[in-house]
Amino acid sequence: MTLSRRQLAFGAAALSLSGLAAPALAQTLSAEDRTLVDQASAYLQRLTSAQGTFTETGPGGQTHRGRFWLQRPGKMRFEYTTPEGLLVVSDGNNVSRYDPRINTFRQVPLGQTPLSTFLSRNVRLAEDVRVDRVTRSRNGAFAIVARDRRRPNEGSAVLAFAGSPMRLQEWTLIDAQGQRTRVQLNTLQPASGLASSLFVLRDPTRRPGRS
């Protein structure tokens, strides 16, 4: 079975957008806006290996929590503690989702998900997504509102950063119906020596000998 974009509207799936068919940067962006987009790209490019905890709030106000691990290019793991056992794993080729509550395992190629830009070897927001606008706060924090370059009508994403030192704080995915999924990074820190097994998720629903 494959994953729909709505089913991927949690955790890692909201981190970034894959490519669209209009100019990468909206013409209304100022030089200062473009500088912030470039700084955000450079920050994400340096974030090659990390781990942390997150809180996710869905469209209906439901809250989920868990831990995540990141290893670019291509790999990420979201391990939910609420609901316990829910897993979302990118192994570099596919993104897999296992929900033990209903015993379902679903998978989609990484390149067909919003994760592909963020987990790519080279992160270039100004080229890979359409940036609609940049908002700034007096304390130096800022947010980037972007859309999928190939599917601009399917919604948008907001990436929010602290300004000094720069840190990815949260992201919000807004679908075509205006429903929001918000992911706050409670902790985010560099990690090294992450076990390769973190980024492997085999189908737990497959019985031995079943093709």
N, C-alpha and C positions, 0 to 999 in steps of 0.2 A: 504494500500500500504506500501511497505517497503522501507527503505532508502538504497541506494547504498553507497559504500565507497566514491565515488566521491562526492555525494551529502552531505556527512558528512565532506568534506574537507574544513571546515571553523571552526573558533573559537575553541570551546572546543574539537572538534574531533581530532585536531592535537596535543593536549597536551601530549598524551602518546600513547603507543602501547600495545595491548594485547598480550598474550603469543606466541612462535615459536619452532621449534624442533631441535635446535642445541645447543651447550653449551651456557649458558647464557652470559658469558663473552668471548670475542674473546681472543685467546691465545696470541696475540700480545700486549695486554694491559700491561702496566707497573704497578708496585706497586703504583706509584703516580696516575696513571689513575684510578686504582681501588679505591683508597682513595677518589678521587673526585666523583666517582659514588656513593660511600657510603654516602658522605656528601650531595650530591644532593638528595638522597633517604630520608635522615634524615630531610632535609629542607622541602621536599614535605610532609613528614609524619606530620610535625608540622603545615602545612598549612591547618588547619581543617575548618576554616571559614574565608572567605575573599570576598572583592569586589574591583572593579576597572573599568578602561576603556581600550579599545583596538582599534587598527587600523589593519585591515586585508587587505593584498594585494594579489590578485589572480594571476593565471598564465598569464593572459592577461594584467596585470598591473592595473586592476580595483581596486579601494580602497573602503572599507566599514569600518564603525566605529560603536561603540556602547558601552554598559556597560555589566558587567558580575557579577555574584554572585556565590559563591562556599560554599557548606556545605558538608563535607565528614562525613560519607561514602555515596557515591552514588548520590549526588544532585548538580546540576549546572544549571545556566540560562544565556544564551547569548541573549541580547536584542539589536537588531540593530537599530541605528538611521538613517543609510544609508546602505541599503534601509530601509526606515521607516516601522516598523511593523513586520519585519522578526524576528521570535523567534526560539530558539533552547533550549529545556529544558530537563534535566534528573531528573526524580522523584525518582530515586533509583532503579527502575525496568526497565524502558523504556526511550529511548531518542526520543523526538518528535520534529518535525520541521513544523512550520506553516509559509507559505508565502502568505500574504494577497494580493499581486499583482496578483497572479493567483489562489487564493483561494484554496490552496492545503494543506493538513495535512498528514504527513507521520510519521511512527513510527517504531522503531526497538528495540529489547531487548538490554539493556545496555551491557550485557555480550558479544554481538556480535560487539561492537564498540571499537575504540581505547580509548575511555574514561574509560573503565572498570578498567584498571590498575591504572590510576591516582586517580580515585574516590574510589578505594578500601579502606577497613578499614586499611590495612597494605600495604604501598608502599615499594616495594623491587625491584628497577630497575635491580639490578644484577641478580635477579632470574626470573623476569617477562618478560624481553625483552632480545634480543641479542644486546649487545653493540659492535658496530664495531670499534669505535675509540673515543678518547677524544682529543680535541684541546684546547690549553691554550694560553692566551695572557700575555704580560708582566705586565699588570695592575691587574692581578689576576682573570680576567674573564675567563670562560671556556665554552665549548660546548660539548654535548654528542650526538653522532650519533648512532641511534638505529634502529632495525628492529623488526617487528612483528615476534615472535618466530614460529608461525604456518604458516605464509605467507611471508617468507623472500623475495620473488620475487615481492611483490606488492608495494614496495617502502620503504622509510625510513623516520625518523623524526629526526630533530635536535633541542635539547633543549639548549638554551643559558642562562647562569647564570652570574650575576655580582659576583665578588669574595668576597669583604669585604665592608660592610656586604653582605652575600649571598642573592641574590634575583633573582627570575625567571624573565628574561627580555623579552624573546620572544621564539617562536617556529616556525619551518618551516616543513611542510609536503611535501615530494617529492614523487610523484606517480610513477608507473611503467614506464610511458612514460617520466619521468624526469620533469614534470610540478610541479611548486612550489606554495604553498600557505603559506604565511608568516603572522604571527600574532604577533604584537608588543604590549606589555603591557605598556600603557602610564602611568597608575597608578595601584598600587596593595597595598592594605592595609588590615590589619585584620578587621574583622567585627564580631559583636555579636548581638544576638537577631534578626536574620533574620526571616522575616515572612515566615511561611510554604507555603503560597500562591504563593511565588516566584517560587516554584518548582513544580507547578501544571499547566499543559497545557491540557485542554480538547479540543476536536475536534470542532473548530468553524464552520466547514463546515457541521456538522451534523444537520439536521433539526429536530425540535421537533417531537417526535413520530416515527422517523426513526430508524430502528433497525440496 
